[in-house]
Amino acid sequence: FKDAAKLRFGKYTAKLMMVYDDGQRDVPIEGEVSFWVVPWRILIVLLVNFLIVAGFFFLLWHFFRQREKNYQSKK
C-alpha cells in the first residue's frame, strides 16, 4: 500500500516543444500524443477474483438445482 500513491490510471497527454537549427535558422517543432495508462496487473487480479467468486456461486446454484431435481423425481 505504500506505493499506492504511485498508481496511475487514466488518459494522459504528452506534449513536446523542440527547437533545432537547420543551418539557417531555428525551426520549432511541436508535437502531442495522448495515451491511456491502465494498471493491467491489478485488473487481471480483479478479473481472476471475480471469476472465482462467479464460479463458486455457479457451483452452488448447480448443486441446489440438482438437489431440487432429485427431490422432485423422488416424489
N, CA and C atoms as a LAMMPS dump frame, in Angstrom:
ITEM: TIMESTEP
0
ITEM: NUMBER OF ATOMS
225
ITEM: BOX BOUNDS ff ff ff
-5.0000000000000000e+02 5.0000000000000000e+02
-5.0000000000000000e+02 5.0000000000000000e+02
-5.0000000000000000e+02 5.0000000000000000e+02
ITEM: ATOMS id mol type element x y z
1 1 1 N 0.801 -1.206 0
2 1 2 C 0 0 0
3 1 3 C 0.844 1.272 0
4 2 1 N 2.116 1.131 0.335
5 2 2 C 2.967 2.319 0.362
6 2 3 C 3.179 2.89 -1.038
7 3 1 N 3.041 2.056 -2.06
8 3 2 C 3.207 2.523 -3.436
9 3 3 C 1.888 2.927 -4.083
10 4 1 N 0.803 2.967 -3.317
11 4 2 C -0.498 3.318 -3.882
12 4 3 C -0.508 4.73 -4.46
13 5 1 N 0.279 5.616 -3.896
14 5 2 C 0.334 6.991 -4.406
15 5 3 C 0.967 7.041 -5.793
16 6 1 N 1.761 6.031 -6.128
17 6 2 C 2.411 5.982 -7.444
18 6 3 C 1.503 5.395 -8.518
19 7 1 N 0.375 4.813 -8.091
20 7 2 C -0.538 4.166 -9.022
21 7 3 C -1.18 5.202 -9.937
22 8 1 N -1.082 4.98 -11.199
23 8 2 C -1.645 5.903 -12.177
24 8 3 C -2.691 5.186 -13.014
25 9 1 N -3.737 5.924 -13.344
26 9 2 C -4.803 5.388 -14.178
27 9 3 C -5.456 6.551 -14.903
28 10 1 N -5.723 6.372 -16.182
29 10 2 C -6.439 7.407 -16.917
30 10 3 C -5.744 7.802 -18.201
31 11 1 N -6.302 8.839 -18.804
32 11 2 C -5.783 9.352 -20.07
33 11 3 C -4.75 10.442 -19.784
34 12 1 N -3.624 10.33 -20.448
35 12 2 C -2.543 11.302 -20.305
36 12 3 C -2.209 11.872 -21.674
37 13 1 N -1.651 13.063 -21.658
38 13 2 C -1.21 13.712 -22.887
39 13 3 C 0.233 14.166 -22.698
40 14 1 N 1.077 13.763 -23.625
41 14 2 C 2.477 14.196 -23.61
42 14 3 C 2.653 15.238 -24.712
43 15 1 N 3.238 16.372 -24.344
44 15 2 C 3.448 17.455 -25.303
45 15 3 C 4.939 17.7 -25.463
46 16 1 N 5.35 17.982 -26.696
47 16 2 C 6.749 18.232 -26.997
48 16 3 C 6.874 19.592 -27.669
49 17 1 N 7.814 20.376 -27.197
50 17 2 C 8.167 21.645 -27.839
51 17 3 C 9.672 21.611 -28
52 18 1 N 10.129 21.546 -29.269
53 18 2 C 11.545 21.395 -29.543
54 18 3 C 11.96 22.411 -30.611
55 19 1 N 13.178 22.894 -30.485
56 19 2 C 13.722 23.829 -31.479
57 19 3 C 15.077 23.283 -31.922
58 20 1 N 15.257 23.214 -33.24
59 20 2 C 16.564 22.799 -33.747
60 20 3 C 17.03 23.783 -34.823
61 21 1 N 18.315 23.765 -35.04
62 21 2 C 18.932 24.68 -36.003
63 21 3 C 19.189 23.905 -37.289
64 22 1 N 18.594 24.372 -38.39
65 22 2 C 18.777 23.683 -39.674
66 22 3 C 19.946 24.266 -40.477
67 23 1 N 20.726 25.085 -39.852
68 23 2 C 21.876 25.692 -40.524
69 23 3 C 21.601 27.119 -40.937
70 24 1 N 20.349 27.483 -41.087
71 24 2 C 19.987 28.842 -41.479
72 24 3 C 19.207 29.565 -40.384
73 25 1 N 18.342 28.807 -39.711
74 25 2 C 17.516 29.437 -38.68
75 25 3 C 17.053 28.372 -37.694
76 26 1 N 16.468 28.822 -36.596
77 26 2 C 15.882 27.903 -35.625
78 26 3 C 14.507 27.457 -36.128
79 27 1 N 14.27 26.159 -36.07
80 27 2 C 12.995 25.598 -36.533
81 27 3 C 12.279 24.978 -35.324
82 28 1 N 11.107 25.525 -34.989
83 28 2 C 10.355 24.947 -33.873
84 28 3 C 9.523 23.744 -34.335
85 29 1 N 9.44 22.777 -33.467
86 29 2 C 8.617 21.596 -33.722
87 29 3 C 7.742 21.372 -32.489
88 30 1 N 6.475 21.177 -32.727
89 30 2 C 5.544 20.878 -31.644
90 30 3 C 4.878 19.547 -31.936
91 31 1 N 4.676 18.787 -30.909
92 31 2 C 4.002 17.506 -31.06
93 31 3 C 3.197 17.18 -29.818
94 32 1 N 2.205 16.349 -30.014
95 32 2 C 1.343 15.958 -28.901
96 32 3 C 0.834 14.549 -29.153
97 33 1 N 0.815 13.748 -28.104
98 33 2 C 0.291 12.394 -28.209
99 33 3 C -0.495 12.097 -26.926
100 34 1 N -1.633 11.451 -27.086
101 34 2 C -2.446 11.045 -25.942
102 34 3 C -2.397 9.531 -25.817
103 35 1 N -2.435 9.056 -24.574
104 35 2 C -2.386 7.613 -24.332
105 35 3 C -3.065 7.317 -23.004
106 36 1 N -3.451 6.076 -22.851
107 36 2 C -4.097 5.616 -21.626
108 36 3 C -3.125 4.801 -20.803
109 37 1 N -3.157 5.009 -19.505
110 37 2 C -2.387 4.206 -18.56
111 37 3 C -3.39 3.373 -17.776
112 38 1 N -3.225 2.056 -17.865
113 38 2 C -4.128 1.125 -17.198
114 38 3 C -3.282 0.16 -16.371
115 39 1 N -3.562 0.045 -15.087
116 39 2 C -2.816 -0.898 -14.251
117 39 3 C -3.272 -2.328 -14.536
118 40 1 N -2.725 -2.943 -15.567
119 40 2 C -3.217 -4.223 -16.059
120 40 3 C -3.038 -5.346 -15.06
121 41 1 N -2.032 -5.287 -14.228
122 41 2 C -1.838 -6.355 -13.234
123 41 3 C -2.983 -6.362 -12.223
124 42 1 N -3.386 -5.177 -11.804
125 42 2 C -4.499 -5.079 -10.853
126 42 3 C -5.784 -5.543 -11.52
127 43 1 N -5.982 -5.172 -12.782
128 43 2 C -7.186 -5.602 -13.496
129 43 3 C -7.235 -7.118 -13.654
130 44 1 N -6.095 -7.739 -13.9
131 44 2 C -6.058 -9.205 -14.03
132 44 3 C -6.402 -9.855 -12.694
133 45 1 N -5.855 -9.336 -11.598
134 45 2 C -6.167 -9.89 -10.276
135 45 3 C -7.652 -9.747 -9.976
136 46 1 N -8.221 -8.586 -10.267
137 46 2 C -9.652 -8.386 -10.035
138 46 3 C -10.491 -9.316 -10.897
139 47 1 N -10.101 -9.503 -12.157
140 47 2 C -10.842 -10.39 -13.049
141 47 3 C -10.782 -11.836 -12.567
142 48 1 N -9.614 -12.278 -12.149
143 48 2 C -9.468 -13.649 -11.654
144 48 3 C -10.314 -13.844 -10.398
145 49 1 N -10.281 -12.878 -9.485
146 49 2 C -11.106 -12.974 -8.28
147 49 3 C -12.589 -13.007 -8.619
148 50 1 N -13.005 -12.182 -9.565
149 50 2 C -14.405 -12.181 -9.986
150 50 3 C -14.79 -13.538 -10.565
151 51 1 N -13.933 -14.113 -11.392
152 51 2 C -14.24 -15.411 -11.984
153 51 3 C -14.313 -16.509 -10.928
154 52 1 N -13.457 -16.451 -9.925
155 52 2 C -13.505 -17.441 -8.843
156 52 3 C -14.817 -17.328 -8.073
157 53 1 N -15.208 -16.121 -7.724
158 53 2 C -16.462 -15.924 -6.981
159 53 3 C -17.656 -16.326 -7.844
160 54 1 N -17.663 -15.942 -9.115
161 54 2 C -18.76 -16.308 -10.006
162 54 3 C -18.831 -17.829 -10.17
163 55 1 N -17.679 -18.478 -10.288
164 55 2 C -17.654 -19.937 -10.394
165 55 3 C -18.187 -20.6 -9.139
166 56 1 N -17.848 -20.063 -7.978
167 56 2 C -18.357 -20.602 -6.714
168 56 3 C -19.88 -20.498 -6.661
169 57 1 N -20.429 -19.342 -7.016
170 57 2 C -21.882 -19.179 -6.994
171 57 3 C -22.559 -20.05 -8.049
172 58 1 N -21.908 -20.231 -9.194
173 58 2 C -22.475 -21.124 -10.206
174 58 3 C -22.52 -22.557 -9.685
175 59 1 N -21.459 -22.993 -9.019
176 59 2 C -21.448 -24.348 -8.459
177 59 3 C -22.516 -24.513 -7.378
178 60 1 N -22.682 -23.504 -6.541
179 60 2 C -23.756 -23.563 -5.543
180 60 3 C -25.118 -23.66 -6.207
181 61 1 N -25.357 -22.828 -7.199
182 61 2 C -26.635 -22.836 -7.917
183 61 3 C -26.866 -24.203 -8.562
184 62 1 N -25.824 -24.732 -9.196
185 62 2 C -25.94 -26.03 -9.863
186 62 3 C -26.217 -27.147 -8.842
187 63 1 N -25.526 -27.111 -7.713
188 63 2 C -25.718 -28.115 -6.672
189 63 3 C -27.161 -28.102 -6.161
190 64 1 N -27.678 -26.919 -5.837
191 64 2 C -29.042 -26.847 -5.316
192 64 3 C -30.078 -27.168 -6.382
193 65 1 N -29.787 -26.846 -7.621
194 65 2 C -30.707 -27.196 -8.711
195 65 3 C -30.784 -28.715 -8.88
196 66 1 N -29.64 -29.379 -8.847
197 66 2 C -29.624 -30.847 -8.96
198 66 3 C -30.314 -31.479 -7.761
199 67 1 N -30.091 -30.914 -6.603
200 67 2 C -30.716 -31.443 -5.388
201 67 3 C -32.232 -31.319 -5.482
202 68 1 N -32.702 -30.181 -5.986
203 68 2 C -34.154 -29.987 -6.143
204 68 3 C -34.72 -30.94 -7.183
205 69 1 N -33.998 -31.16 -8.271
206 69 2 C -34.463 -32.103 -9.303
207 69 3 C -34.562 -33.506 -8.728
208 70 1 N -33.564 -33.92 -7.936
209 70 2 C -33.593 -35.232 -7.324
210 70 3 C -34.755 -35.352 -6.343
211 71 1 N -35.014 -34.278 -5.598
212 71 2 C -36.115 -34.291 -4.658
213 71 3 C -37.441 -34.387 -5.386
214 72 1 N -37.585 -33.654 -6.506
215 72 2 C -38.823 -33.666 -7.277
216 72 3 C -39.047 -35.042 -7.922
217 73 1 N -37.991 -35.691 -8.358
218 73 2 C -38.144 -37.001 -9.019
219 73 3 C -38.483 -38.105 -8.03
220 74 1 N -38.158 -37.921 -6.754
221 74 2 C -38.463 -38.938 -5.74
222 74 3 C -39.91 -38.864 -5.27
223 75 1 N -40.595 -37.773 -5.539
224 75 2 C -41.994 -37.633 -5.124
225 75 3 C -42.912 -38.512 -5.89
